[in-house]
């Protein structure tokens, strides 16, 4: 079972990245691989606006750090600490 505290790079495809819009890792990676590599544009595509993150996400914060980790990984960049 995937938990929200798990490193998103190690999490399974069905792991939720954006709890506000129920976007999972597989969906997000697919968008990145389709050429959506601008963070702002990617967040708009999935509807990640940060309005209810603390309320809906078990992480208690916005999904941006997970999106950035996946984006950097898919672009072949070292993950940020």
C-alpha positions in Angstrom: 0.0 0.0 0.0 1.3 3.4 -0.9 1.3 6.1 1.7 1.4 9.8 1.2 4.7 10.1 3.2 6.5 7.8 0.7 9.0 9.3 -1.7 7.0 10.0 -4.8 9.8 8.6 -7.0 9.6 5.3 -5.2 5.8 5.3 -5.0 3.6 3.1 -7.3 1.8 4.5 -10.4 -1.5 4.8 -8.5 0.0 7.0 -5.7 -1.9 10.3 -5.4 0.2 13.3 -6.2 -2.6 16.0 -6.2 -5.2 15.3 -3.6 -7.3 18.3 -4.6 -8.0 16.9 -8.0 -7.1 13.2 -7.4 -4.3 13.1 -9.9 -2.0 10.1 -9.6 1.6 9.6 -10.4 0.9 7.7 -13.6 -1.3 10.6 -15.0 1.3 13.2 -14.1 4.2 11.3 -15.6 2.2 10.8 -18.8 1.6 14.6 -19.1 5.3 15.2 -18.5 6.3 12.6 -21.2 3.9 14.3 -23.6 6.1 17.4 -23.4 4.5 19.3 -20.6 7.7 20.3 -18.8 6.9 23.8 -17.6 5.9 23.6 -13.9 3.3 26.4 -14.1 1.6 24.9 -17.2 1.7 21.4 -15.7 0.1 22.6 -12.5 -2.6 24.4 -14.5 -3.2 21.2 -16.6 -3.9 19.1 -13.4 -5.7 21.9 -11.6 -3.2 22.2 -8.8 -4.0 25.6 -7.4 -3.1 25.2 -3.8 -6.4 26.4 -2.4 -7.3 23.4 -0.4 -4.1 21.5 -0.1 -3.7 21.6 3.7 -7.2 20.5 4.1 -7.3 17.6 1.6 -3.7 16.4 1.4 -2.5 14.0 4.2 0.9 15.8 3.6 -0.7 19.0 4.8 0.8 21.0 2.0 0.7 21.6 -1.7 1.7 18.9 -4.2 4.3 21.2 -5.8 7.3 19.4 -4.2 6.1 16.1 -5.6 5.5 17.5 -9.0 8.9 19.1 -9.1 10.6 15.8 -8.0 8.8 13.9 -10.8 9.5 16.6 -13.4 13.2 16.7 -12.5 13.3 12.9 -12.6 11.7 12.7 -16.0 14.0 15.3 -17.4 17.0 13.3 -16.2 18.0 15.8 -13.5 19.1 14.9 -10.0 16.3 15.0 -7.5 16.3 17.9 -5.1 16.9 17.0 -1.4 
